[in-house]
């Protein structure tokens, strides 16, 4: 085989592997809900001072109550760009309980997600 043919076969193999291991949108939505919950809980934990102890638990309870509503909202605001080997996901996330609003961007690659932008 010539050098360009070997390169072409190699690229096709990597591309095929990407299609087989590129996570789907449902997997991303599950991942994003979990990550959004973690970010929101971290916001609750950042409350400092004497009132922090009084506010922390009600804040976490409000987040847990809101989590079931987050997945359909997240699904409605998520865009996916599929590049074959990987996908880029962009989601607008809003959690009013902790005044958390922002865009989260992640890459889906080899059945995993890597978040590279959070508010």
Long-range contacts (C-beta under 8 A, 24 or more apart in sequence): 14-85, 15-84, 15-85, 17-85, 18-84, 18-85, 18-86, 18-109, 18-110, 19-84, 21-109, 21-110, 21-111, 22-82, 22-84, 22-85, 22-86, 22-87, 22-108, 22-109, 22-110, 22-111, 23-87, 23-108, 23-111, 23-112, 23-113, 25-78, 25-80, 25-89, 27-108, 27-111, 27-113, 28-78, 28-80, 28-87, 28-89, 28-106, 28-108, 28-113, 29-71, 29-74, 29-75, 29-78, 30-71, 31-106, 31-113, 32-74, 32-78, 32-89, 32-91, 32-93, 32-104, 32-106, 33-67, 33-70, 33-71, 33-74, 35-104, 35-115, 36-70, 36-74, 36-93, 36-95, 36-100, 36-104, 37-63, 37-67, 37-70, 39-93, 39-100, 39-118, 39-119, 40-95, 40-97, 40-98, 40-100, 43-98, 43-100, 44-98, 59-97, 59-98, 62-97, 62-98, 63-95, 63-97, 63-98, 65-97, 66-95, 66-96, 66-97, 70-95, 85-109, 89-113
